[in-house]
C-alpha cells in the first residue's frame, strides 16, 4: 500500500487537499556528456507513480494512482456531484490528468466532465513564473466555463501536480462567478516544494 501525507491547500474552494509532495529531495550531480544537468531525485511514493505516468508514459502506474486517490476521496467524502479536471497546460497525445480523472470518476461513482472547463487562451509556461500575482494575471481569461455542465453542481476540481495554486484558484473563481456552481472542492495528487 502506498503511503500518502495529505495536506490542506488554501484557496477559494470550500476545501482542498494535495496527497503528498512530488519530490522529497533533489541533489545536483553535475552535467551529462551533452551538458544537461543531472540530479539525484528522491520522490514521494505518489510522486514516483505520477512521474512514471506523466514523464515516462508508464501506464502501469495508473491503477495504483487511481486506487490511492479514490480511497482518499471516499474517506474525505466531500459530497461532490461531478469531477472536472484542470485543462492540461501543454499538448500530449494522452493527458495524464485526463487518464486519471476518467478512471477516478468510475472508481468514486461520479461523472467526469472535461468540457466543464476548457482552455481557450494559450499562456506562457508557468513553471518558471514564481510570483503568484503574475501567474494569476497570466491566467486571466485563459479558461472558459460551460455553465450548462456545471451550474448548481458540487465540483471536484482535480489536477495531477499543484504548484502555487494560481491555476486552480483562477478556475475556481470562474466556476463560482461564471458557472454558478454550488461548491468547489480541490484535489491534486502531488505538490512541488517551494523555491527558496
Buried (B, 14 or more C-beta within 10 A) or exposed (E): EBEBEEBEBEBBBBBBBBBBBBBBEEEEEEEEEEEEEEEEBEBBBBBBBBBBBBEEEEEEBBEBBBBBBBBBBEEBEBEBBBBBBBBBBEEEEEBBBBBBBBBBBEBBEBEBBBEBBEBEEEBEEBEEBEEEEEBBEBBEEBBBBBBEBBBEBBBBBBBBBBBBBBBBBBBBBBBBEBBEBBBBBBBBBBBBEEEE
